[in-house]
Amino acid sequence: MIQPVTPDYAALETAPVSTAPFAHVVVPHFIRPDDLHALAASLPDIRSGGSFPPGALTLSPLMAQLVTELEGPRLRTLIARKFALDLDTAPTMLTLRGRTRAKDGRIHRDSASKRVTVLLYLNAGDDTAWARHEGCLRLLRNGHDLEDFTVEVPPVNGTLLVFPNGPDTWHGHRQYVGPRHTIQLNYMTNDTRARNELRRHRLSALTKRLPWVA
């Protein structure tokens, strides 16, 4: 019987919403240190870059439980309340990343079909790359200058970052190549674009499990 991971929902509930450069919430240690330590031994073996749906991976029972927890109603309700959003019928899309490539981290906004982006970082905080600001997500004031940022979030120690998407939600990070474990959860719109993206998401889970796909 595994000891389930229970995120620190109280910390999320009391965390203030910052407005610069756009509305967001950062919750350090949303995954508590003991749980993060247990998860470190349960991270999926992801040897290539890109995002993987849970169905494309072999998840440990502990990681599968965390994925189910994150897609559940408690987190949805807290985020909806925090940002005054109605997310009751919003579909969810969850992916996992295990490695970052040289091309990753370029300045971008998330697609318009993603109403809210939730990022959970499962890396240890002792990597010297983070101290050099490599791979640390920056919330930017514009869409062209990576150095013009208001907030930088190291991808470590069970930190949670949440922000509703919009026309000015530019973000990116300095180049980093190597292991960087992240869970991304999105609350989606209910339009055709979102349905198409969810369909691609499910197809990706199928094709990435095929034996001839590296």
HELIX and SHEET records of a PDB file:
HELIX    1   1 TYR A    9  THR A   14  1                                   6    
HELIX    2   2 PRO A   33  ALA A   40  1                                   8    
HELIX    3   3 PRO A   54  ALA A   56  5                                   3    
HELIX    4   4 PRO A   61  LEU A   70  1                                  10    
HELIX    5   5 PRO A   73  PHE A   83  1                                  11    
HELIX    6   6 THR A  128  ALA A  131  1                                   4    
HELIX    7   7 THR A  192  THR A  207  1                                  16    
SHEET    1   A 5 VAL A  25  VAL A  27  0                                        
SHEET    2   A 5 LEU A 160  PRO A 164 -1                                        
SHEET    3   A 5 LYS A 114  TYR A 121 -1                                        
SHEET    4   A 5 GLY A 178  MET A 188 -1                                        
SHEET    5   A 5 THR A  92  THR A 100 -1                                        
SHEET    1   B 3 PHE A 149  VAL A 153  0                                        
SHEET    2   B 3 LEU A 137  LEU A 140 -1                                        
SHEET    3   B 3 HIS A 171  GLY A 172 -1                                        
END                                                                             
